[in-house]
Amino acid sequence: MHQDQRDFLRKLLNAPGPSGFESIPAAIWREEAAKYADAVEHDVIGNSYALLDAAESKVSVAIVGHIDEIGFLITRIDDNGFLWFEKVGGWDDQVVVGSRVRIVSQNGHVQGVIGKKAAHLLKPSDREKITTTDQLWIDIGAKDRAAAQERVEIGDPVVLDTTTLELTDDLWSSRSLDNRTGAFVALETIRLLANDRPKVNVIAGAVTQEEITFAGAIGLSNQKRPDVGIAVDV
């Protein structure tokens, strides 16, 4: 990849956007799409589209990646100011404990860390059990519920507070590779075809909510009705 492509992919991967809250990465994707596409659109579900028009053809091909990621949703704030949460998408609970997180709130991004009951306070039999997310909370340093509520609200989305790590020239680690990579590839197709026009209409899609409902893919199918659909996922 050229450096500008790498920079765009890194920016896309680092943007917080769990299922149902994809507006930040979607806006980044559309901004990049406007450089190459004939038209860039989005719908009320949050899907983003980049279009290449072949005026002589009524046939359309959609190349689609989903732009959401797994995350969490704040469901309760207790008297101690700890935030309790539910999973958004399919998590392995064992990778969550001790993780730093970023909460996307109306007041800006709030950082926290996921905690659990200390090992020395657990019964010996409980130490052997798998910790599940309903036993975990997020600590944002608030002294009580009122202090926490000044910074976050029930319903705020949460992602791991990590950034893209380039392990080698061609091997990356990121919390959101699934599936911002697919959305990136879909847009790369538009970029490559912009100066070598195919004889069919091409739709690149960055669709939403794959981790929870498939609403984005269903919405694209019903709205754009492509003749051929290619899903790109990791």
Salt bridges, closest charged atoms under 4 A:
ASP7 OD1 - ARG10 NH1 3.07
GLU32 OE1 - LYS35 NZ 3.02
ASP38 OD2 - ARG197 NH1 2.85
GLU41 OE1 - LYS224 NZ 2.49
ASP68 OD1 - HIS66 ND1 2.61
GLU69 OE1 - ARG175 NE 2.65
GLU69 OE2 - ARG180 NH2 2.88
ASP79 OD1 - ARG145 NH1 2.63
ASP93 OD1 - LYS87 NZ 2.99
ASP126 OD1 - LYS129 NZ 3.26
ASP161 OD1 - ARG102 NE 3.55
GLU166 OE1 - ARG6 NH2 2.68
GLU166 OE2 - ARG10 NH2 2.28
ASP178 OD1 - HIS66 NE2 3.16
GLU188 OE2 - ARG191 NE 2.75
GLU210 OE1 - HIS66 NE2 3.16
ASP233 OD2 - HIS66 NE2 3.43
